[in-house]
Amino acid sequence: MALTVKDMMAAANAAVPRIDSARAEDLVAKGALLLDIRDAPELQKTGRAAGSHHIPRGMLEFRADPETPFHDPELRKDRVIVLHCASGGRAALAGKLLKDMGYAEVYNLGGFSDWEGARVEPVDPGM
């Protein structure tokens, strides 16, 4: 039987703990990577969490695998990772993916609106 989005979301939510902003901020203060997986236009429109690292969801597999030329050195399997997207769905799926790839400690903050810490405003594109 083929998987549905509902099936994938249930598996992701079961594998990746959801945490609140206070816990996320505590983890980040202790060295966790706050990973924003939204697409670039979303960041340009709404800004981002101060200190966050950006990898679009569509590139995550390539950035997470140390065997690819696209590997991002910020992603280490021994580093705690706190993910967020716009509402939490993509972050859950991305967290499950990272766990499947061997990342040990991965959390889902949810959406950007769930982040209560400092923010960086969108870049003004000018006129």
DAFENBEL-V6560 format. One record per backbone hydrogen bond with DSSP energy under -0.5 kcal/mol. NH is the residue of the N-H (numbers start at 1). CO is the residue of the C=O. Records with the same first field share a line. If there is no record, write none. Layout:
BEGIN
NH->CO ; CO
END
This chain:
BEGIN
8->4
9->5
10->6
11->7
12->8
13->9
14->10
15->11
16->12
17->15 ; 106
19->108
24->20
25->21
26->22
27->23
28->24
29->25
30->26
31->28
32->27
33->80
34->32
35->33 ; 82
36->34 ; 53
37->35 ; 84
42->39
43->39
44->40
45->41
46->42
47->43
48->120
50->118
52->49
53->34
55->36 ; 53
57->37
59->56
60->56 ; 57
63->59
64->60
65->61
66->64
68->65
71->68
72->63
73->71
75->72
76->74
79->76
81->105
82->33
83->81 ; 107
84->35
85->110
88->110
92->88
93->89
94->90
95->91
96->92
97->93
98->94
99->95
100->96
101->97
102->99
103->98
104->77
106->104
107->81
108->17
109->83 ; 107
110->83
111->87 ; 109
112->85
113->86
114->111
115->112
120->48
121->119
125->123
END
